[in-house]
Amino acid sequence: MIKNLENFNRNQFLMVNEATYKNYINLHKSNKLDNNFKIQTPKIYRNKVFEIFDKLYSNTLFTIIDYKFDSSFSNYNMKGFKIFFKTNSDNEYRIDLEPVKNYLEDIDSDFVWSISFTISDKNILDPSYEDITSLNETREVLHRIGDILSKIDIVKYFVIGNTLEEKRLTIYKNFILIVFPDYKIKMNYCEGFIDNKGLYIW
């Protein structure tokens, strides 16, 4: 819910998902809610607002290594990847790309990459793996992840596991908006995640 709309500047953009945006345009032939407010989709919003962040973090240095994940975390028999990178504050993070069996018919592949990220010194078996850091650099981290994924030579099919942590869910929403703005997404069965649910991205 948007609170205190009267305090918004004229022509303020309010974010909605693409389906909502298309339905609204088809019905009203405009993206205006009224004289002061317009709706936009994440893709358009990225082009208008996130462009500066793309430029700031478009040359991320990273190291990628092959890694065989434990079978209890990866149900597909092939190696995955660990990708290390640093932020401007010299904090090191790690992206984990684990191959898991694909259960989504929309994706023409036997496997997809389960994608997650954390501070680099945490082990995937660590109970605090998904704990939220207090380093206040989430936006930079997400833009750097997007920069890295655009450069590495892998099949770009991903899945994010379900989470019971509300703060982590908020990060996941930003993850979709910033890292995967042009991708399709769908919630579907994925063995091994919480409630066997995963958000597929392709």
C-alpha positions as CSV (number, residue, x, y, z in Angstrom):
1,M,0.0,0.0,0.0
2,I,1.3,3.5,-0.9
3,K,0.9,5.9,2.1
4,N,0.7,9.7,2.0
5,L,0.2,10.0,-1.7
6,E,-0.5,13.7,-1.3
7,N,3.3,14.1,-0.5
8,F,4.4,12.6,-3.9
9,N,5.8,14.9,-6.5
10,R,3.8,15.5,-9.7
11,N,4.1,12.8,-12.3
12,Q,5.4,10.3,-9.8
13,F,5.8,6.8,-11.2
14,L,4.2,3.9,-9.2
15,M,5.5,0.4,-9.8
16,V,3.2,-2.4,-10.9
17,N,3.8,-5.8,-12.4
18,E,3.7,-6.2,-16.2
19,A,0.4,-8.0,-16.3
20,T,-1.3,-5.3,-14.2
21,Y,0.3,-2.7,-16.4
22,K,-1.0,-4.3,-19.7
23,N,-4.5,-4.8,-18.3
24,Y,-4.7,-1.2,-17.2
25,I,-3.5,0.1,-20.5
26,N,-5.9,-2.1,-22.4
27,L,-8.8,-0.8,-20.3
28,H,-7.9,2.9,-20.0
29,K,-5.6,3.5,-23.1
30,S,-3.2,5.4,-20.8
31,N,-0.8,4.8,-18.0
32,K,-2.1,7.7,-16.0
33,L,-3.8,7.0,-12.7
34,D,-4.7,10.7,-12.5
35,N,-3.0,14.0,-13.3
36,N,-0.2,13.4,-10.8
37,F,0.5,9.7,-10.9
38,K,1.5,7.2,-13.6
39,I,2.1,3.5,-13.5
40,Q,5.2,1.7,-14.9
41,T,6.5,-1.8,-15.2
42,P,9.8,-2.9,-13.7
43,K,11.3,-3.0,-17.2
44,I,10.5,0.6,-17.9
45,Y,11.4,1.6,-14.4
46,R,14.8,0.0,-14.8
47,N,15.5,2.0,-18.0
48,K,14.5,5.3,-16.4
49,V,15.7,5.0,-12.8
50,F,18.3,2.2,-12.5
51,E,20.4,3.3,-15.5
52,I,22.8,5.2,-13.3
53,F,23.4,2.1,-11.2
54,D,24.0,-0.1,-14.3
55,K,26.7,2.4,-15.3
56,L,28.3,2.5,-11.9
57,Y,28.6,-1.3,-11.6
58,S,29.1,-2.4,-15.2
59,N,32.7,-3.5,-14.8
60,T,32.6,-5.9,-11.9
61,L,35.7,-7.9,-11.4
62,F,34.9,-11.5,-10.4
63,T,36.4,-15.0,-10.0
64,I,34.5,-18.1,-11.1
65,I,35.4,-21.6,-10.0
66,D,33.9,-25.0,-10.8
67,Y,32.4,-26.6,-7.7
68,K,30.7,-29.9,-7.0
69,F,27.9,-29.2,-4.5
70,D,26.7,-31.8,-1.9
71,S,24.0,-34.1,-3.4
72,S,21.6,-33.0,-0.6
73,F,21.6,-29.6,-2.2
74,S,21.9,-30.4,-5.8
75,N,19.8,-33.2,-7.4
76,Y,21.5,-33.0,-10.8
77,N,24.8,-34.8,-11.4
78,M,27.0,-32.1,-12.7
79,K,29.3,-29.4,-11.3
80,G,28.1,-26.0,-10.4
81,F,29.9,-22.7,-9.9
82,K,31.0,-20.3,-7.1
83,I,31.5,-16.7,-8.2
84,F,33.4,-14.3,-6.0
85,F,33.3,-10.5,-6.2
86,K,33.8,-7.4,-4.0
87,T,31.8,-4.3,-3.4
88,N,33.2,-0.7,-3.2
89,S,33.6,-1.2,0.5
90,D,35.9,-4.2,-0.2
91,N,33.4,-6.7,1.3
92,E,33.5,-10.0,-0.6
93,Y,30.4,-11.8,-1.7
94,R,29.7,-15.1,-3.4
95,I,27.1,-16.3,-5.9
96,D,26.3,-20.0,-5.7
97,L,25.0,-21.6,-8.9
98,E,23.9,-25.1,-8.2
99,P,22.5,-27.4,-10.9
100,V,19.1,-28.8,-10.0
101,K,16.5,-30.8,-11.9
102,N,14.1,-28.8,-13.9
103,Y,10.4,-29.4,-13.4
104,L,9.0,-26.5,-15.4
105,E,7.7,-27.5,-18.9
106,D,8.2,-23.9,-20.1
107,I,11.9,-24.4,-19.9
108,D,13.5,-26.7,-22.5
109,S,16.3,-28.0,-20.3
110,D,16.9,-31.0,-18.0
111,F,18.4,-28.7,-15.3
112,V,18.3,-25.1,-14.1
113,W,20.7,-23.1,-11.9
114,S,19.6,-22.7,-8.3
115,I,20.9,-19.2,-7.6
116,S,21.8,-17.7,-4.2
117,F,24.3,-15.3,-2.8
118,T,25.9,-14.4,0.5
119,I,29.0,-13.1,2.2
120,S,31.8,-15.2,0.8
121,D,33.0,-16.8,4.0
122,K,29.6,-18.5,4.8
123,N,29.2,-22.1,4.0
124,I,26.0,-23.3,2.3
125,L,25.5,-25.7,5.2
126,D,25.8,-22.7,7.7
127,P,22.4,-22.1,9.4
128,S,23.1,-18.4,9.0
129,Y,23.6,-18.6,5.2
130,E,20.4,-16.7,4.6
131,D,20.8,-14.2,7.4
132,I,20.5,-10.5,6.3
133,T,23.7,-8.5,6.6
134,S,23.8,-5.0,8.0
135,L,26.3,-3.6,5.5
136,N,23.7,-1.4,3.7
137,E,24.9,-2.2,0.2
138,T,22.2,-4.5,-1.1
139,R,21.5,-2.4,-4.2
140,E,25.2,-2.4,-5.2
141,V,25.4,-6.2,-4.6
142,L,22.3,-6.9,-6.8
143,H,23.6,-4.7,-9.6
144,R,27.0,-6.4,-9.5
145,I,25.3,-9.8,-9.7
146,G,23.3,-8.7,-12.7
147,D,26.5,-7.4,-14.3
148,I,28.3,-10.7,-13.7
149,L,25.4,-12.9,-14.9
150,S,25.2,-10.9,-18.2
151,K,28.9,-11.7,-18.9
152,I,29.3,-15.4,-17.9
153,D,28.8,-18.1,-20.6
154,I,26.1,-20.3,-19.1
155,V,22.6,-21.3,-19.9
156,K,20.4,-18.6,-18.4
157,Y,17.8,-20.7,-16.7
158,F,17.5,-20.1,-12.9
159,V,15.3,-20.9,-9.9
160,I,15.2,-19.3,-6.5
161,G,14.1,-21.4,-3.6
162,N,11.2,-20.5,-1.3
163,T,12.0,-18.6,1.9
164,L,10.2,-18.2,5.2
165,E,12.2,-15.1,6.1
166,E,10.2,-11.9,5.3
167,K,13.3,-9.7,5.0
168,R,14.8,-12.3,2.7
169,L,11.7,-12.3,0.6
170,T,12.0,-8.5,0.2
171,I,15.5,-9.0,-1.1
172,Y,14.2,-11.6,-3.5
173,K,11.7,-9.2,-4.9
174,N,14.4,-6.6,-5.5
175,F,16.6,-9.4,-6.9
176,I,13.9,-10.0,-9.6
177,L,13.5,-6.3,-10.3
178,I,17.2,-5.5,-10.6
179,V,18.9,-8.6,-11.8
180,F,16.2,-10.2,-14.0
181,P,14.1,-7.3,-15.3
182,D,13.6,-8.8,-18.8
183,Y,13.1,-12.5,-17.8
184,K,9.9,-14.5,-17.5
185,I,9.1,-15.8,-14.0
186,K,6.8,-18.6,-12.7
187,M,6.3,-20.3,-9.4
188,N,6.4,-24.1,-9.8
189,Y,7.3,-27.4,-8.1
190,C,11.0,-27.8,-7.5
191,E,12.2,-30.7,-5.5
192,G,14.2,-30.0,-2.4
193,F,13.2,-26.4,-1.6
194,I,10.9,-25.3,1.2
195,D,7.4,-26.7,0.4
196,N,9.0,-28.0,-2.8
197,K,8.4,-24.6,-4.4
198,G,10.7,-22.5,-6.5
199,L,10.5,-19.3,-8.5
200,Y,11.7,-20.2,-12.0
201,I,13.4,-17.4,-14.1
202,W,14.2,-17.7,-17.8
